[in-house]
Amino acid sequence: MIVVGAGPVGLTAALLLARRGHDVQVLERRTLPSELPRAVHLDAEAQRVLVDAGVDFAALSSPGAGLRLLDADHRVLAEFPREPGAAGMFHQPDLEEQLRAALARAGGQLTTGVGVVAVRPVRGGAQVVTDRSGDPVLAADLVLGCDGAGSTVARAVRPRYRELARPDRWYVVDLLAPAPLPVWPGVHQVCDPVRAATFMPVVGLRYRAEFRVTDQPLDLPAELARFGAQDCTVVREAEYEYGARVARRWRTGRVLLCGDAAHLTPPFIGQGLGLGLRDAHQLAWRVDAVLAGAHDALLDGFGRERAAHARALVRLAAFTGWLMTAGGVRAARVRSGLARLLPSTLLAAGTPPLRPGPWVRRPRVGRGHGVGRLVPDVRVRGRRLDDLLGPGWALLVCSTEVPDLPELPGGARARVLHRGALPDLGPALRDRWVLVRPDRVVAAVGPRAQR
């Protein structure tokens, strides 16, 4: 199969599939790895995707402390701390270097300096037209478009994006400090109607500042000095416009979209890359099953699941940004009180559950709050539960009696683990059998066991 685009999402998707034994070729138009530090934050859910792909994210990241809201005079309005491990800050080139090395170890092929001109879906696969001479057309049993907001692959899918909020222009500056700055170790959001801004430590001596573009000229040295960053070296500065859109269509035949090719989100809750990594994780097991003989209709559920989930998070990001930065002087006067009412669940309680579908089955009777969410990654005798679950389906049972399950895609068999040997998974899953998908999403639960 062919993955178009060697950013973090494309490399992760390719790595997940290569580790499942598939021949994967990644096509990248750039000759050299990007040195631009675009994404800087991942939540705990997205970090699990990288760990499942065999990447040691902890080794290249530092913990995020949370979010602090400031007024125009940099006085603290509210603070939302994060639990240890709930957020990780990183330098994207470091992550891409690890992903490339892991892909090579897994037997995946990365071909650089090749641009994709067009993708043509055909029966049982697709043709990829490249700009290289001699043999420009490549055949693949599946093509995954991870080639960003201006995706070439998307033209074959015809995604018809749904716009969810108005775009906004910001100016981003990446900094390298001569020594650690004496700042709070989390994200600072300046809720200023004149010049909204964001400042955050990243990893090591790296920092990032962002400022909303307005009609007033930006005095960058003065703005950086307000954070004590006046002596930092500017590594990168660029103006960008963020979008807020989600594709209506994610698939045509065996051509599918992931990451920014399928959605764009405002930056306010740090979910841009996280959404793309979830795409890759929730698609990989479906592709694996289809190539093992499951019907192609299994791929339809990917778009339905991911579109609804992405819309929820994009809307949440847009609303959070509006709540923190919108309005004029009058809005700023009341924001101090409103900020304290901002639910911490907007920022730290995990992402919404997937909607019900063929492989997200909520019980007809009783409550199934755990279905559609990731199973908690608890520690079991010093090991992560994810490691014990293995790479495929898993069934956690409360007794020696194994429940009747529907036939799993591609002839897969669930690994059975007894709940008695595991820590408590929380009230939503307590005393139930639990069917866990390969992407760690809870697919179904049984009735509570009688004690």
Helices and strands as residue ranges (DSSP letters): E 2-4, H 8-18, E 25-28, E 41-43, H 44-52, G 57-60, E 61-63, E 66-70, E 76-81, E 87-90, H 92-105, E 109-112, E 116-122, E 125-130, E 137-140, E 143-145, H 153-157, E 161-163, E 168-176, E 187-190, E 197-201, E 206-212, H 220-225, E 233-242, E 245-247, E 251-252, E 255-257, G 259-261, E 263-264, H 272-291, G 296-299, H 300-325, H 329-339, H 345-348, E 379-380, E 383-384, H 385-389, E 394-397, G 409-411, E 415-418, G 419-421, E 434-436, E 442-445
